[in-house]
Amino acid sequence: MARDELATTRLQKLGFVFQFHFLLAEFTVLDNVMLLMRRLGVQTEAAARQRAEVLLQQFGLHDQGHKRPHQPSGVPTPAGRHCPRPRQRSADHSG
């Protein structure tokens, strides 16, 4: 499998759970959750936003989406793990 094809397969079909995940400070919590969905490019912006809002709701963070990562109470990283609905998940056990 070519390198680009492998990268696309990983992006579309695998989900990763990292022990140390840092949100991008320049984006809101909602935008951070939407990053992978935007990268996949298979949903409209409105659909990705709606999915991210549902995920934040499921994790009890619906009122945190408009904030920057340094502002919320609670860590919103679990929501980002469920964005692409991967067929398989892999955990990073390094560190």
Secondary structure, DSSP 8 states (H G I E B T S, - for coil): --HHHHHHHHHHHEEEEESS----TTS-HHHHHHHHHHHHT-S-HHHHHHHHHHHHHHTT-TTTTTS-TTS-SS--HHHHHTTT--SEEEEE---
